[in-house]
Amino acid sequence: MALDFIKKVFTFGKSKPAEDAARADEAALLSPDETRDLPQALDPVLAEEMETAGGPVDDEELDFEAISAAEPDPALLPPVEVIGDLGLIPLSLLEAEAEAGTQEAPLAFEQTDTEAADAIAFPADDASRVPIDDRAASEPGPLGETILEPVAGAPEAEAPSPVPNIEAEPVETEVVSSEATMAEPILPKGFATTGALTDAPDEVVAVQQKRNWFQRLREGLARTSSQLSGQITALFTKRKLDDDTLQDLEDLLIQADLGMETALRITDTLASERYGRDVSGEDVSRIMADEITKVLTPVAKPLTLDLSHKPHVILVVGVNGTGKTTTIGKLAAKLSGAGLKVMLAAGDTFRAAAIEQLKIWAERTKSHIVATKLGADAAGLAYEAFEEARRQKSDVLIIDTAGRLQNRTELMAELEKIVRVLGKLDPDAPHTVLQTLDATTGQNALNQVEIFRNVAGVNGLIMTKLDGTARGGILVAISAKHKLPVYFIGVGEGIDDLEPFEASDFARAIAGTGA
Ligand SMILES: Nc1nc2c(ncn2[C@@H]2O[C@H](COP(=O)(O)OP(=O)(O)OP(=O)(O)O)[C@@H](O)[C@H]2O)c(=O)[nH]1
């Protein structure tokens, strides 16, 4: 059942990655304990880039033409053989390599679900089909990738051919499929779409009904608002509004992470209404809620999915532990529950637990997942996942990435590479670059946005961990400064703890007004 969703379209400017990744060095540091070393030995391409420390390798040096040109040609569709639960799918990337004359044996795509295998149109016969079990890993290839070669007794693979100069390393990936299907697709709140939905699935992912949302938001932001309102009440008890109280209020609002701009808006409005008169805490809270709403309204937007892309690619980036993987799971639940065909890519190849965590989310949300080995090239994985999502006609591909500190130049360069590689398959991809921000980080989040925006072209934000933080005001400062859309906010670790961002609800919850 193909359904058309034609809704209001929002387009968000996608800034090109800045060439000055070194700016990240100026960024405020998080705990050194959180740093994670990139296994560069596995990534000679990246290592090469690192030597050019001043900026990324010029795309001109990269020969993606053969790959891009070969990709849509049906004759080059990957030959596949399904063997029990395992099937080998040499990727079209590898086909392109073969076309270009690679010396490498094709890499393997492991398919651990026969249903998913059935969903892909596989050529029946091909001499290059080699069961994955019949291959043995040999020395890493010139691109640092694992090369799989047939072992004795295995069918002969096609004659290998030379390797083109490609940037994204082919990687051995695993596709785990859960047949996501649905009854009645209803686009979840917080999303808008343009383009058509892929054939609707038959099974709906049950997403728990949310509790009273505003109540939860108020509970989550209770520490932020009670701290603020207590201080405001103390400030204005038996005092008229004069320059001193205005200055004290401004300081207080800045300390609450709201940012200078919003603090001044609030004090200016208050002064224009009540200068020289008695002021109550309620007066200040009301004006605060109004002014914060004005700041937040322009950024509270739905996440628009352009389904004409098939898939709409969402790259999720951010500092370690900000909630990327969890947020991906929550987003997948919403989308899958609405009948969209979702594929996840486990691009955090540095942390085994992150890959496993995403697989669990895929299972829970009935999403497909493409994963690879620990330490593999993340850009290669992203590329493979994009191709696989195209083959499977996924509506949305959500790519997880390893958390990285914004001052780690080499890791930021790797992120830049992922963006660049995706752009080789579709110049508009990634269509959405979502950054997760941990509300408990406070002011550091401002800096994180600046750096990730420059490097990865972040064009949308999700703030997590707004449950229980006293620093929720930072979202206001970020909105005032960066003016990037804020699509959702996270208020817990559960599958339904992600809500569309509503300006007035958030403002009232912070100011402690309204029901
Ligand atoms: N309370 C709360 N916890 C959250 C929220 N979102 C994520 N978490 C928790 O934060 C922790 C880190 O979340 P992850 O999703 O692993 O973060 P990540 O950014 O993928 O982490 P790295 O892979 O290390 O970069 C986990 O314990 C999550 O359950 C939220 O909205 N509220």
The ligand as an ORCA input file, in Angstrom:
! r2SCAN-3c Opt
* xyz 0 1
  N      17.682     10.615     31.806
  C      17.919     10.517     30.497
  N      18.894      9.710     30.061
  C      19.100      9.639     28.729
  C      18.338     10.373     27.808
  N      18.817     10.091     26.569
  C      19.815      9.200     26.731
  N      19.996      8.916     28.032
  C      20.987      8.030     28.644
  O      22.268      8.582     28.439
  C      23.232      7.545     28.351
  C      24.047      7.737     27.086
  O      23.167      7.540     26.003
  P      23.682      6.957     24.614
  O      22.498      6.899     23.735
  O      24.480      5.729     24.794
  O      24.647      8.125     24.183
  P      25.609      8.187     22.935
  O      25.686      9.612     22.542
  O      25.185      7.234     21.885
  O      26.956      7.709     23.599
  P      28.371      7.379     22.894
  O      28.140      6.184     22.035
  O      29.308      7.140     24.030
  O      28.758      8.571     22.123
  C      22.450      6.241     28.391
  O      22.494      5.748     29.690
  C      21.039      6.665     28.024
  O      20.071      5.805     28.556
  C      17.311     11.249     28.309
  O      16.601     11.954     27.589
  N      17.140     11.270     29.664
*
